[in-house]
Amino acid sequence: METIEGMVKIYPDSQNIFYNPRGKFARDIFVILFEAFSEYLNKNDLTYAEPFSATGVKGFRLAKEGHGFSRFILNDINQHAVDSIYRGIRENNLNGFEVYNLDVFTFLDNLKNRGRVHALDVDPFGSAAPYIQPSLRSVKDGGLVAFTFTDTPVLGTVHNDALIKRYHIKSSKVSFLRELQARIAASLVILEGSIINIATVPVFAHVYEHYVRVYFQVKASPSLSLELVKQFGYIYSSDCGYISLEELANCPYCGGKMSASGPIYLGALFSKELLKIAVNNSTACKPCNKLLKTALQEIDLPYYYELRMLAKVMKEKVPQTQKIVNLLNMFGYESSPTSFSY
């Protein structure tokens, strides 16, 4: 069965070759950001790799629609997927591809032993947690790595014991859920990197439907890794919607108990330099451009207020976001829309 996505043809079939058409938006963002990264580095001969290729759609689209990459290393443990990838390479007239049929850890270890790659995308089913350290070891100093986490019920604090066990974080339900999910994922990657003296600097994150995507620049710097870990802390919130970085037993507005989420990374999630390039390169995709532009303008505050929830508490109509932002800025408060609420 031939399927067209973007500018490429792919060949998913019934042989357990995973392809989710609803993930196209994430792949649109992926192409834009990886291309922007090559411009950020001012290089056009970069190597890209992925351990979970399935149909190969990401690598194909990056080769066909993006710029800056000349070598593509794809892998899948499913032989049917590998056959599909080879067919896609032929049908799309692609060059510079290598395809492997290895288990993930062997593939990543081979990348490390062969000199590492400039960019890596790790997109498993479920959590990326087991693959973080071998993935980081496979990326060159200064390179880019993106992780997908699809265990959103755990990241969404539905299964708190699993959250503690897998991500070493405790949390209750919060109104800024999507950003919390991104920060939980980012926190784990930062901590896993710090164990092996690799700094993983977040450059972009977004949450959509069933997945969390977080992008990092990898740097071989123990001191920078320590600086990232020092930016961990707690976010406190109450049932009425009040949020604080200050430890409080009770909410100063409703008097209710304040619940803590953490320890969690509280630093910046976005590279403004990278996003400027991505915004300029994303005009052909209006939803992508809107998301990236909002992230570019977003202030570096580790939570957001959900206006729908506040309006419900105050028994008022939901106001326009930009109107509230303008009023807050007019009264001297730093404010912006957030890319995590839509």
Disulfide bonds with the S-S distance in Angstrom:
Cys285-Cys288 2.31
